[in-house]
Amino acid sequence: MADPNSAKEKAKTKPTPEYHLADSDDEDDDTRETRKSVKTIEKRDKHRFFINAKEKRQYDKDNSDGKIDPKQ
């Protein structure tokens, strides 16, 4: 088996791209308005919308641990 630390093996791997974390400056106006609309509907209907299953699991865990205000 080839040594993964050898120069020959390292030359075979492609460099990975640089990623930056998106923040509020990267959002366009439509995205901001959509986010505000979703929050408004959540408050009006008293129903929480989840983007994905991970967010729902985290919310349920925090809720069972008592980290979330019962009013919510």
Secondary structure, DSSP 4 states (H G I P E B T S, - for coil): ---TTSHHHHHHSPPPPP-----GGG--HHHHHHHHHHHHHHHHHT----SSHHHHHHHHHHHHHT-S-TT-
